[in-house]
């Protein structure tokens, strides 16, 4: 596996791990943040942060594995 691909997959796994595996750890009603229970705030926060992580993964992939110049149009 290429270096950029490995880093991109690790970055892409962060939102998945925090939304799926960390939910039992943050499953509580208190504290209330911006009027939302903590669990709902956690999920909403990661929904907003996921595109940031995926964009960073895209940039890493593009940096370490540039497309071929003589490819198809």
C-alpha positions in Angstrom: 0.0 0.0 0.0 1.3 3.4 -0.9 2.3 5.9 1.9 -0.4 8.5 1.0 -3.1 5.8 0.8 -2.2 4.5 4.3 -2.4 8.0 5.8 -5.6 8.8 4.0 -7.2 5.6 5.3 -6.1 6.4 8.9 -7.6 9.9 8.6 -10.8 8.5 7.1 -11.1 6.0 10.0 -11.0 8.7 12.7 -14.7 9.9 12.1 -15.9 6.3 11.8 -14.2 5.3 15.1 -15.5 8.3 17.0 -19.1 7.9 15.7 -19.3 4.2 16.0 -16.9 2.9 18.7 -16.8 5.9 21.0 -20.5 6.3 21.4 -20.8 4.0 24.4 -18.2 6.1 26.1 -19.9 9.4 25.6 -23.5 8.2 26.0 -24.8 10.6 28.7 -27.4 13.3 29.0 -25.4 15.7 31.0 -23.7 18.1 30.4 -26.0 20.1 28.2 -24.1 21.9 25.5 -25.8 24.6 23.4 -29.1 23.1 24.6 -28.3 19.6 23.4 -27.6 16.5 25.4 -23.9 15.6 25.2 -24.4 12.6 23.0 -26.4 14.6 20.4 -23.8 17.3 20.5 -21.0 14.7 20.0 -22.7 13.2 17.0 -23.5 16.7 15.5 -19.9 17.8 16.1 -18.5 14.8 14.3 -20.9 15.2 11.4 -19.5 18.7 11.0 -15.9 17.6 11.4 -16.0 14.6 9.1 -15.7 16.6 5.8 -12.6 18.3 7.3 -10.9 14.9 7.9 -12.0 13.6 4.5 -10.6 16.7 2.8 -7.3 16.2 4.6 -7.2 12.6 3.5 -7.9 13.7 -0.1 -5.0 16.2 0.1 -2.6 13.6 1.5 -3.6 11.1 -1.2 -3.2 13.7 -3.9 0.2 14.8 -2.5 1.8 11.4 -2.1 0.1 9.7 -5.1 -0.3 12.3 -7.9 -2.3 11.2 -11.0 -0.5 10.0 -14.1 0.2 12.7 -16.6 -0.3 10.6 -19.7 -3.7 9.2 -18.7 -7.0 9.1 -20.5 -8.8 12.4 -21.1 
